[in-house]
Amino acid sequence: MNLGNITQIAFVISSLIMIPLISGNITLDNRDISGLAFSLNSSFVENNYSDYYSIKKEHLGEKVVYTYLTPYGKFTFSISPEKFEGEVFRIGRKVKVMYSSSEKVYELWEPEKYLKINTTPFRIESYLKTPYGSITFISQDGKNSTQISGYLPKNALIEILRESEQILYQEVELLKISTEEITGVRKVEITYLNCSGSKEKEYVEITNTGIVPVNLRGYVLKDMEGTNTKSYEFEDIILKPGESIKFDSSVTGITWNNKGDTAVLINPLGIIVSQRSCDE
């Protein structure tokens, strides 16, 4: 894989979450992950999360295919000089992404529902099909058009389309998170745990040790030892590479016992990505 392909891959992955949601005004998270390409080269970091993911890597000609299983579902993505493809499989839902130099395609399958968003430099088309009707939005040359069939009212179809686009966005975001972790560019760790003192003095330190900015939204901090079963879910907090932040017990509601408590950090896919004990 030459440097030109590596640069192209980085651009592809960084654009994954930029889904054009025609039916609603949604600000998407376009985080810069330009360093991803280097991890996707021969220096692919397979051991970062080998204890948490079931990972399979295959070389099929010029294409490299990664498959990994998580508590959330099955993820696959493939990379070739021509395109990137990613898929998410879980009970009752499938999502597929395809990105090439000429178009981007996002697809969602659910029981009695199919959504496809196709974009080119000159045209965006969003198509929703249900047993009760279908709707197509087309944006081209500065003009928008809508096509409807079936017996559902237009407003009902637009609402289903909006909900489906939100689901698609969330699934692609998780695909992006997992891809970043598997390739080693996203890494968030508990770097210090202070278990002695009052609630104001006890704290856990979280550090972004990867090479891309990370939003902690959806990550959960939990005590895995003793009788303390409390957990704390982080809100929208973005950590730049190398940046650390401390959370004391008065904020998290978790008190740490200095005789064996272990703090664990769980990512949005339900996987423990870091842990630290009070005696470390």
N, C-alpha and C positions, 0 to 999 in steps of 0.2 A: 504494500500500500504506500504510494508515494505521497509527498508533502501536499500536492494539489488535492488529492482525494481526502487526505486528513482534514485539510481546511474546509472542504465542502461538507464533510460529515459534521464538523463542529457547527457549521451554519445550519445544517438540517436539524440537528437536535435542539439547538437554541430556538428554532422556529416552531417546535412541536406544539407549544401551548397557544400559539397565535391563531386560534380558530375564529374565523369571521362569523360571529353570531348575528345573523341578519335580523332576527325578530326582537332583539333586545339590545340595550346599551350596557355592555359589560366591559369593565376594565380588566384585561387579562394580565397575568404575571409574566412578563417577558424578561426572565432573568438571564444574565450573560453566562453561558457555560462554554466559552470558547476553548477552554482547556480540555474539554471532553475528548477531542479527537486524538490527543496524544495517548490517552488511556485506552482508546479503541485500537491503537496500533499493536504491534507485537508485544508491547509492554503492558498488556491488559492485566489489571490487578484482580486476580481471581480469589485471593485469600482474605480480602477485607471482610467479607460477610459470608464466608463459606460455612460458618457455624450456624447461620441463620437462614440462608437460602439454599435450595437445592438447585445447583447451577449445571448447565450443560452447554458446551461450546462446540460448534461444528464448523468445518471449512468445506463449503460446497463450491468448488471452483474459485471464482473471485468473490463469492459471497460468504460472509461470516454470519452464522446464526447463533443467537444466544437464547436459551430457554431456561426459565427459573420459576420455581414454585414458592409461593408465600402463603401465609394464612388467609390472605385476601383473595388470592386466585392465581392463575397461571399467566405469566407474562412471556412474550417472545418478541425479539426484534432481530432484524437482519439488515446487513449493510453490504452494499455493492457499489462499484464506481458509478452506477447509474441512478440508484435510488435507496431510500431508507423505508423499511416497513416495520410496523409494530402492531402487536395484538395483545388484548387483555381478554382472558376467558374466566368466567366464574358462573355460578349457577344462575340461570335466567338472564344472562347478559353476555354480549360479545362486542368488543370495540376493535376497530381496525384503522390504522393510519398508514397512508402511503405518501411519500414526498419524493418528487423528482425535480429536475430542472425546469420542467414545463407545467407541472400542476401539483396540487396538494388535494388529497382525498381523505375525508374522515367519515367513518361509518359506525352506526350503532344498531345492534339487533337486540330486541327484547320481545317477549311474548306479545303478539298482536301489534308490533310496532317496528318500523324500520326508518332510520334517518340517514341521509347521505348529504354531506357538504362537499362540493367540488369547487376548487378555485384555480383559476389561471390568471396570468397577468392582466387579462381584459374582461374576465367574467367570473361572477360568484353565483353559484346555484345551491340552494338548500331545498331538499326534497324530503317530505315526510309521508309515509304510507301507513294507514291503519285499515282494519276491516270495514270501517265506517266512513272512510273518506281519505283523500290525500290533498296535500297542498305543496305548491312549489313557489319559492321566491327566487327571482332572477334579478341580478344587478349587473348591468352592462352599459358601457358608454354613458355613464351618469344617469341612466334611467332604470327604474324599478318596475317590475311587473309581477303579478300574482295569478296563479292558476289553481283552481279548486275543483275537485270532483267528489261525488258522494253526497250523503244527506246530512252530515254534521255541519252546523253553522260555522261560518268563517272564524268568528271569535273563539269557538271551541277548538278548532284546528290550530289556530295561532297559539293558544295556551298550551296545547299538547306539544307543539313544536318548540316553544320556549322551554318547557320542562325537559324535553329530550335533549336540547342543546346544552342545558345546564349539566345534565347527567354525563353527556359526552365530554364536556369540558373537565369535569371532575375525574373521569376515568383516564383521560389523556394526561392530566396533571399527575396522577398516581403512576402511570407508565413512565413519565419523565423522571419522577422522584426515584423510582426503583432502578431505572436505567443509569441515572447518575450515581447511585450507590454501588451498583454492580460494577461499573467501570471505574470506580474509585475516586471520582471527582467530588462527590458529595460525602462528607464525613463529619458527623456531629458527635462529640464525646463529652462525658462527664470527666472533667479534668481535676476536680477537687471536691471533697466532701468533708465539711467541718461538722462534727457530731457533738462537740462539747460546748456547753454554754446555754444561754437562754434562747428563746425563739428568735430574738433579734440577732443573736450571734451565730446560731447554727445556719449553715447555708450550703447550697450546692452550686458549683460553677460549671456552666455549659460553654464549650468552646467549639467554634467552627474550625476544624483542622483540615478541611478540604480546600478546594481551589475555586469554588463557586459560592455566591451568596445563598444563604438558606433561610427560608421562612419557617419558624418553629411552629406555626399553626398546624394543629393536628398531632404534634408530638406529645407524649405523656410521660411524666415523671412519676415513679412509683417506688414504694419501699417493699422489697421482696422478702424481708426477714421479720421475725418477731410477730407481735400481735397488731402492729400498725398496718392497716390495710388501705390507708388513704392514698389517693393519687391526685395529680394536678395536671390539667391539660393546658398547654401553652396557647396563647392568643397570637395575634399578628405581631411577631417580633422578628425582624430580619437581622441576621448576623453576617457580617462581611467575612471573607476568608481571614483567619487569624484572630478574629474578634471573640472576646469572652463576655459573659454576663453572669451575675450572681443572683440567686433567688434564695432569700432567707426563709425560715420556717413560718414567719408571720405572714408571708405572701402565699406560700404553697399549702400551708396547713399541715405539713408533714413534719413531725418531730423525729429526730434521728437518735437512736440508742447507740451509744459508743461501744456497746458490747455485741457487735456482730451484724448490725443492720447493713443492708446493701441497697444502694440506689440504682435503679435501672431506668434507661431512657428507651422509650418505645416509639417507633416511627409511625406515620399514618397508615402503614400496611399491617400494623400489629406485630412488628418484629423488633426484638430487643437489639439495639445497635450499639449500646454502651452500658457498662455497669461499673460500679466502684463501691467498695466496702468501707465502713468507718475505720477499720484498722489498717487501711492501706496508706 
